[in-house]
């Protein structure tokens, strides 16, 4: 991956690669989750309280990884082995494989797939009666014979084991191969030699084979995962105008009849209600959006916009912002850590930070709340039905009462009682003859 980030922690549509695998395992009904980590434990504390981390002391192959987890298995049902860098396996596929394994009473069942082009995958060699005989790796020249390379049934790397059979066979796996690694498929002949049944179950799920080894693979999987996410929203009644130019993370929720316009990114835990319009060109991250909301060409992060409100174009709602029902945040407005009351309006070209704006207030263009004194942030509280003129600065901490009018161009530094008109500006002075005197002074200086 050429990255400081461990491969399985790279993001795929809002969820790390390994989290995709863990979610599928949980949804399939797996009751104990064990993840094999490296000695530096880069996954520590990142995968949920229900995940047990065990350490593989050295990178000696897939059999070595499973061996590191054996002591944590305990007694119980079947053991499913999945890969942390093969993220798109479905819970339905896991359930299908476990059901086939338990119905056959096999000691191990291997999930296999039939490919038109099996290049690069371990081949499944079957005996004349159709039973699985062995899995032959093909990583380097000489691993498989020319005849074996013609086989189109491949190993997906997903297994279901009887835990006792697995534990008994693992110590016998050696590293006599071109890679010098202990391959997990090497347990299959050992289990068979001990009298255990070895089964292969063909699964029609191409995503099982889509692993990540580099960023090219990750990009290809991102396209596939993104289309799966978008299709699920389309089928649920969401109108996504331009799917190929839309980004939606896996955890996003969208209500029916909402329209997502082109070049929009919906990220993190964003939730959008019904009959809203988002985009074009908007980015929402961890945002909570109500019903019948319009968000046009804006950036929203960790904020809430309630029913029938409108945002944008080109506005920025920062963390801690709440825009209440029917309110309007207009063009080129930035709001941070503030509550905008019902039907209140911040029309355009303004900054409102650390403020409470009362219901039905209307703050004019160019409104600025000066909330930072160089050391601390302070709050500005606007009452209901405040009428703020254009180009007004409010110097926090400050309280503006209900039904207040603010003259355009004012700098408001003191509390404004309810029902008042506040004028915070110098009286205009006209200096007659100024231009003539200025020119004369300039000539004298020559």
N, C-alpha and C positions, 0 to 999 in steps of 0.2 A: 504493500500500500504506500510505501515511502512516506510514512507518517509517524509522528510521536504517539498518536492515538492507537491503542490496540485495535486490530482489525474488527473484532466482533462488536466494538463500541462505536463504529462508524454509523452515521445516521442514514436511515432509509425511510423517508416520508414520515419523519417525526418520531421514529422509534429506532433504537439501535438494532443491529442485526441480530444479536443474541436475544433481545427482548421479543422479537418476532417469533423466534423458536419457542421461547418460554410461554408466550401467550397461547400458541397453538397447543402446547403440552397441557396447559391448565384447562383450556376449553375441551380438550379430548378426555379429561377426567383423570389425568395423572395426579396422584396424591402426594408424591414426594419428588422434589426437584433437586437434583445434584448437578452442579456445574464444576467442571474441571478447569482450574486456573493455573497460571504460571507461578513460579516461586515468588515473584515480586507482588503477587496478588493484585493486579491492576483492576480487577472486577470487584474488589472489596467494597461492600456497602452500596452497590449500584443496581442490584438486581431484585430487590424485594426481600421482605422478611421471611418469605416461605422458601427461599433458595438457600441451600447449603453449599458452601464452597469447599472444595478439596483441592489439594495441590499435586500436580504432576511434577516430581522432583527434577526430571530432565526431559527434553523433547524427544522421546524415543518412539514416537508413533502412536497410532490410534489404540493399539492394544495396551500400551503403557498408560494412556489416558484413562481408559476404562478400568485398568487395574488399580489406579489411584482412587477410584470411587467404590470399589467392591466392598470395602469394610463398612461403608456408610449405607449400603443397600438394606441390610436387615432382612428379616423374614417377610414373606408376603407374596404378592402377585408378580406378574410379568415385569421385566425390565426393558424399557424402550431406550434405545441409544440413538440420539439425534446429533446433528452437527451444528455448532454455533454460527457457522458462516454459510449455512444454507437456509435462508430466512423464510422462504415462501411456502414451506410445507404446510398443509392445512390440517386442522384438527380432525376433519372428516377422514383424511387419509390415515392419520395415526389410529383413529378408532377402527377403521377397516382392517388395518394390519394387525392390531391386537386381537380383534375378533377372529381373524383367520388363523392366527397363531394358537389361540386357546381352543378353537374348534378342532384343530388337527392334533392337539396334544403333543406338538413338537417341542424339542428342547431349545431350538432356535429357529426363527423364521426371518429370512432375508427379504427385504423389499427390493424388487427388481423392476426394470423398465425395458421396453423394446424400442430401439432407436434406429432410424434410417442411417444415421452416421454415429457409430459408437466410439469414435476416436477419443482417446484420452481416458476412457472409463475402464474399470476392471470388468473383465468378461465373466459371465456365469457359465460354467461348464457343467453340463448335465450328463448323466449316464444314459444308457440305451433305454432304460425304463422311465426316463424323464426326471429322475430324482436329482437333486443338486449334488454334484460331486465335489466341486471346488470353485473358488473365485480366484482368477488369475489377474494380478496387477499388470498394468501396461505403462507404467511411468517412464521406463527407460527401455532401450533396445535390449532384447534378450529376456525380458520378464515373461513374455508370452510367445508361443510358437506362431508361425504364419497361419496355421489352421485355426488356432484359438482367436486370432485377430479378426477372423471372418465372422465370429459370433456377434449377433446384434442385441443379445440380451445382456444388460449391464447391471452392475451393483450400484444402488442408489446411496449406499452408506447408512441406511436406516435398518435397524435390527430390533427384534424382540427376542429376549432370552428368558429361559428359566434361570433364576438367580443361582441356584446350586450348580447347574451345569456350567454356567459361565465362570463362576469362581473356581471350579475344579479345573477348567481348561486353560485359563489365562497363564498360569505359571509355566506351561509348556510351550508358549509362543516364543520363538527365537527371532533373531535379527539377521538371518543368513539370506540377505537379498542385496540388490544393488544400492539401495538407499540406507542400508544398515539400520532399518527401523523394524519395530514390532507391529506388524499389520494385524488389525482386528479380524479380518477374514480368515487368518490362520487358525482361529479357534474352531472353525467349522469341522475340518477333518478330525481334530482332537475330540470334539463332542461326539462325532459319528463313531470314532473308534471306541469310545466309552459306552456305546450302546444307545446314545441319544438320537432322536430323529431330527434331521436337518431339512427344513422346508424352505421353498422359495415362493413368494407370492408376487405376481406381476401386478403392479399398480399403475393405473392410467392417470398419472399426475406429473406432467413434465416439470412443474416447478420444483419438485423434489431434487432435481438434478442441477438446479441453477445456484451454484456456489459463487463465492466472492474470493478471488485471489488478488485482484488489483482494482484500480479505480475504473477501468474500462468495464469490468464485470459489474461493479457497483452501479455505474450509469445505466447499463442495460437492465438491471433488476429494478432500478428506480423507475424507469419508463413502464415496465410491466406492472409493478406494484401500484404506481400512480393511476394507471388505467383501470386496474381492479377497484381501487377506491372510488374513482369517478363513476364507474359503471354502477356501483352499489348506490351512490347518491341519485344517479339518473333514474334507476329503477324504483327509488323511494319517492320520486316526484319532484326532485330538484331540477331546475332548468340550468344547465351549465352550457353557456353559449359557445364557448370555444375550448373544448376539452384539452386540445394539444398545447394551449398556452395558459393553462390553469394549474396551479399547485394546491393540493389539498392533503394535509397530513392525515394519518390514519386515525387519530383521536378526535377529529373534528366532527361536530354534529350539526346538521342543517335540516330545517323544517321544510315541509312540502310547499310547493309553489314559490319558493324563494328562487331568485334569479342571480346566478353568479356570472358576471361579465368577464370578458377576456382580460388576460394579463393580471389576474388576481391571485394572491397567495393567501391561503387560510392555514395557519400554523398552530402547533401546540394543542391546547385544550379549548380552542375556539368553539363556541356554540352560537348558532344563528337560528332565530325563530322562523315562523312561517311568513310567506308573502313579502319578504324583504328583498331589496335589491342591493347587491354589493359589487362595486367595480363600475367601470373598468379600471384597471391599474391600481387596485387597493391591496394593502397588506394588513392582515389582522393576525395578531399573535396573542393567544390566551385571552381573547376578547369574548364578552358575553353580550350578544345582540338580541333584542326582542323581536316582536312581530312588526311587520310593515315599517321597517327601518330602511332608510336609504343611506348608503355610504358610497360616496363618489370620489374616486382618485385620492384616497386618504390612507394614512398609516395609523393603526390603532394597536396599542400594546397594553395588555393587562388592565383593561378598563371595562366599563359596562355602559351600554346604550339601550335605553328602555323603549317600549313600543312607540312607534310613529314618530320617532325622532329622526332628524336628518343631519348628516355630517358631510362637509366638503363642498366643493372640491379642494384638494390640496391642503387638508387639515391634518393635524397630528395630535392624537389623544394619547397622553403618556400615562404611566402607571398611577393608579389611585383615582382615576377620573370616573365620575358617574354623570351621565347625561340622562336626565329624567324624561318622562313621557312627553312627547310632543315638542321637545326642545329642539333648537337649531344651533348648530355650530357651523358657521359659514366658511367661505373661501379663505385659505391661508390663515387659519387660526390654530394656535397651539394651546392646549389645555393640559395642566399637570396637577395631579393630586387635588382635584376640585370637584365640587358637586354643583351641577347646573340644574336648576329647578325646573319644574314642569312648565312647558311653553316658553321658557326663557330663550333669549336670542343673543348669540355672539356673532354678529353678521359677518365680519371679515377683517383681516389684517390686524389681528389682536393676539396678545399673550395673556392668559389668565392662569395663574399658578397659586396653589395653596389658598383657594378661595371657596366661598359658598355663595352662590348666586340664587336669589330667591325666585319664586314662581313669577312668570310674566314679566320679568325684568328684560330690558333691552339695552345692551351696552353697545355704544356706537363704534364705528370703524376706528382702528388705531388705539383701542383700549389696551393699556398696559397696567398690570399689577406688579409693583416693585416689591417683591416678597423677600428679598435677600439683602441683609445689611452688611454683608461681608463676613459674618460669623454665623448668624442664625437665620432660619427661615421664619417668616411671620405670616399670619393669616389675614385675609380681607373678607369681610362678611357684608354681602349686599342683601338688603331686605327685598320684599316683594314689590313688583311694579316700579323698579328703579328705571329711570330714563337717563342713560349716560350719553353725553354728547361725544362727538368724534374727537380723536386725539387727546384723550384724557388719561393721565397717569394717577394711579392710586398708590400712595406710599403706606405700606403695611408696617405695623399692625393698624387696622382701620375698620370702623364699622359705619356702614351707610344704611340709614333707616328705610322704612317703607315709603313708597310714593315720593321718592326724592327725585329731583331734576338736577343734572350736572351740566354746567355750561361747557360748550366745546372749547378745547384747548386748555382746560384747567389742569392744575396739579393739586390733588386733594390730599392733605396731610392730617386733617383733624376729623373727628367724628361729625357726621352730617345727620341732624335730627330728622325724624320722619316728617314728610310733607314739605321739606325745605327745598330751596334752590341754592346750590352751592356754586360759587364762582371763585376759582383759584387761579387768577392770572393778573398780570400787570395791566393797568389801563393803557390803551393805545395812545401813543404820542406821535404827532406828525411834525417833523423838523423842516420847515419851509426853507427853500433855497439850498438844501444840503448838497445837491449834485453840483451846483455852481461853485460852492465853497470847496468841495473836494477837488474839483478840477483845478481851481486856482492854487490850492495847496500843492498839488502835484507839479504845477508849472514853477512855483517858487523853489521847489526842491531841486529842480534841474540847474 
